[in-house]
């Protein structure tokens, strides 16, 4: 039996991701309070959006740990983490993978920020990013939200290209933070 080469399997998965259809409702509106959730990160710690009130929050949804696009996106956020922190921003990634998969992915890529496990897919659905691939596989669509220090959604990026996206988010966050009074941004 002829086995697919690793690159061919990756290409097949990428094609699968391109054939996606929406499986969830609408995303929360710009200006609305961020929907709440309580999810564990790669180390088993629990996180809620409310835990980040008083600072900026970049919340990015991604399809699958260890895939090329998701690795690129996570590593670009990692490489810019100090610039985000200088703006008083935290970064959280979310996918439907479990805690163990996240632990491996975070360790392999030295991720210095939490990635949250939404194994039951409720959070991904509530944020309007749950997507069905080939009619059977439900994963997060690659969307990013910027949440202001008051807990309101101020920016939503839909179906982003992973390469270069973190730099775009950083540039937009710089503009948003500059337009926010200092007392409200920290």
ROBALUM-111307 format. One record per residue (C-alpha): chain; x, y, z. Coordinates in steps of 0.5 Angstrom, whole numbers, always signed. Each point is the difference from the previous one (the first is absolute). Layout:
<node "A" <X Y Z>>
...
END
This chain:
<node "A" <+0 +0 +0>>
<node "A" <+3 +7 -2>>
<node "A" <+0 +4 +6>>
<node "A" <-1 +8 -1>>
<node "A" <+7 +4 +2>>
<node "A" <-1 +4 +6>>
<node "A" <+0 +7 -5>>
<node "A" <-6 -4 -4>>
<node "A" <-4 -1 +7>>
<node "A" <+1 +7 +2>>
<node "A" <-2 +3 -7>>
<node "A" <-6 -5 +0>>
<node "A" <-2 +3 +7>>
<node "A" <+1 +7 -3>>
<node "A" <-5 -2 -5>>
<node "A" <-5 -2 +5>>
<node "A" <+1 +6 +3>>
<node "A" <-2 +4 -6>>
<node "A" <-6 -4 -1>>
<node "A" <-3 +3 +6>>
<node "A" <-7 +2 +2>>
<node "A" <-3 +4 +6>>
<node "A" <-3 -5 +5>>
<node "A" <-1 +5 +6>>
<node "A" <-4 +7 +0>>
<node "A" <+2 +7 -1>>
<node "A" <+6 +3 +4>>
<node "A" <-1 +5 +5>>
<node "A" <-1 +7 -2>>
<node "A" <+6 +5 +0>>
<node "A" <-2 +5 +6>>
<node "A" <-3 -6 +4>>
<node "A" <+3 -3 +7>>
<node "A" <+4 -6 -2>>
<node "A" <-4 -7 +1>>
<node "A" <+3 -3 +7>>
<node "A" <+3 -7 +0>>
<node "A" <+4 -4 +5>>
<node "A" <+5 -4 -4>>
<node "A" <+7 -4 +2>>
<node "A" <+7 +2 -3>>
<node "A" <+5 -5 -1>>
<node "A" <+2 +0 +7>>
<node "A" <-7 -1 +3>>
<node "A" <-1 +7 +2>>
<node "A" <-7 +3 -1>>
<node "A" <-1 +6 -4>>
<node "A" <-6 +5 -1>>
<node "A" <+0 +6 -4>>
<node "A" <-2 +4 +7>>
<node "A" <+7 -2 +3>>
<node "A" <+3 +5 -5>>
<node "A" <-5 +6 +1>>
<node "A" <+5 +6 +1>>
<node "A" <+4 -2 -6>>
<node "A" <+0 -1 -7>>
<node "A" <-2 -7 -3>>
<node "A" <+2 -4 -6>>
<node "A" <-4 -6 -1>>
<node "A" <+1 -4 -6>>
<node "A" <-3 -6 -2>>
<node "A" <+4 -5 -4>>
<node "A" <-2 -7 -4>>
<node "A" <+5 -5 +3>>
<node "A" <+6 -1 +4>>
<node "A" <+6 -2 -4>>
<node "A" <-2 +2 -7>>
<node "A" <+4 +4 -4>>
<node "A" <-4 +7 +0>>
<node "A" <-2 -1 +7>>
<node "A" <+7 -1 +2>>
<node "A" <+2 +6 -4>>
<node "A" <-5 +4 +3>>
<node "A" <+2 -2 +7>>
<node "A" <+7 +1 -1>>
<node "A" <-1 +7 -3>>
<node "A" <-4 +2 +6>>
<node "A" <+6 -3 +4>>
<node "A" <+5 +4 -3>>
<node "A" <-4 +7 +1>>
<node "A" <-2 -2 +7>>
<node "A" <+4 +6 +3>>
<node "A" <-3 +5 -4>>
<node "A" <-7 -2 +2>>
<node "A" <+2 +0 +7>>
<node "A" <+3 +7 -1>>
<node "A" <-7 +2 -2>>
<node "A" <-3 -3 +6>>
<node "A" <-3 -6 -4>>
<node "A" <-1 -7 +2>>
<node "A" <+0 -6 -6>>
<node "A" <-5 -6 +1>>
<node "A" <+0 -5 -6>>
<node "A" <-6 -5 +0>>
<node "A" <-2 -6 -4>>
<node "A" <-4 -6 +1>>
<node "A" <+6 -5 +2>>
<node "A" <+1 -2 +7>>
<node "A" <+5 +2 +5>>
<node "A" <+5 -6 -1>>
<node "A" <+0 +2 -8>>
<node "A" <+1 +8 +2>>
<node "A" <+6 -2 +5>>
<node "A" <+3 -4 -5>>
<node "A" <-1 +6 -5>>
<node "A" <+2 +5 +5>>
<node "A" <+7 -3 +2>>
<node "A" <+2 -2 -7>>
<node "A" <-1 +7 -2>>
<node "A" <+2 +4 +6>>
<node "A" <-6 +3 +1>>
<node "A" <+0 +6 +5>>
<node "A" <-8 +1 +1>>
<node "A" <-6 -5 +1>>
<node "A" <-3 -4 -5>>
<node "A" <-7 -2 +2>>
<node "A" <-3 -7 -1>>
<node "A" <-8 +1 -2>>
<node "A" <-1 -8 -1>>
<node "A" <-7 +1 +1>>
<node "A" <+0 +5 -5>>
<node "A" <-5 +5 +3>>
<node "A" <+4 +6 +1>>
<node "A" <+2 -1 -8>>
<node "A" <-7 +0 -1>>
<node "A" <-2 +6 +4>>
<node "A" <+5 +4 -3>>
<node "A" <-2 -2 -7>>
<node "A" <+6 -3 -2>>
<node "A" <-2 -8 +0>>
<node "A" <+0 -2 -7>>
<node "A" <-1 -7 -3>>
<node "A" <+5 -3 -5>>
<node "A" <-3 -5 -5>>
<node "A" <-6 +0 +3>>
<node "A" <+3 -4 +6>>
<node "A" <+6 +3 +4>>
<node "A" <-2 +6 +4>>
<node "A" <+6 +5 +1>>
<node "A" <+1 +7 +2>>
<node "A" <+1 +5 -6>>
<node "A" <+6 +4 +0>>
<node "A" <-3 +6 +3>>
<node "A" <+3 +5 +5>>
<node "A" <-3 +5 +5>>
<node "A" <+2 +6 +3>>
<node "A" <-3 +2 +7>>
<node "A" <+1 +6 +3>>
<node "A" <+2 +1 +8>>
<node "A" <-8 +1 +1>>
<node "A" <-1 -7 -3>>
<node "A" <-3 +3 -6>>
<node "A" <+1 -3 -7>>
<node "A" <+3 +5 -4>>
<node "A" <+3 -3 -6>>
<node "A" <-2 -7 -4>>
<node "A" <+5 -3 -5>>
<node "A" <-4 -6 -4>>
<node "A" <+3 -6 -4>>
<node "A" <+7 +3 +1>>
<node "A" <+7 -2 -4>>
<node "A" <+4 -2 +6>>
<node "A" <+7 +3 -3>>
<node "A" <+1 +7 +2>>
<node "A" <-7 +0 +4>>
<node "A" <+3 +1 +7>>
<node "A" <+4 +6 -3>>
<node "A" <-7 +3 -3>>
<node "A" <-3 -1 +7>>
<node "A" <+6 +3 +3>>
<node "A" <-1 +6 -4>>
<node "A" <-7 +1 +1>>
<node "A" <+1 -1 +7>>
<node "A" <+5 +6 +1>>
<node "A" <-5 +5 -4>>
<node "A" <-6 -3 +5>>
<node "A" <+5 +1 +6>>
<node "A" <+2 +7 -2>>
<node "A" <-7 +2 -1>>
<node "A" <-2 -2 +7>>
<node "A" <+1 +4 +6>>
<node "A" <+6 -2 +4>>
<node "A" <-5 -2 +7>>
<node "A" <-4 -4 -4>>
<node "A" <+5 -4 -4>>
<node "A" <+4 -3 +6>>
END
